Amino acid sequence: MTNYKLHPEEKRLLHEIIIKHQPKLLPLLDILASSGNIVLTSEQRENLREVIADELVVSGLDKNYEPNPRGLILEGLIDRLWYFSEDSQ
């Protein structure tokens, strides 16, 4: 079984956007930062996806609506949330 962890940059960015958009989701960051086999519910993953997508629109796109460096990290986070589901285990 593969263990997927967030990189320090991803953790920092996720913390920043959760505080900005949905502070009530901070406990999910603690779950993602824990060691061992991490599984989030579909609802938890969807809540995180929404927060990340909101930030992507606000700060992750350039003037041509292409992802900037921050946007690429945000897109990567959205993609990686699948690895924290029961389906990926």
Secondary structure, DSSP 8 states (H G I E B T S, - for coil): -------HHHHHHHHHHHHHH-GGGHHHHHHHHSSS-----HHHHHHHHHHHHHHHHHHSB-TTS-B-HHHHHHHHHHHHGGGGSGGG-
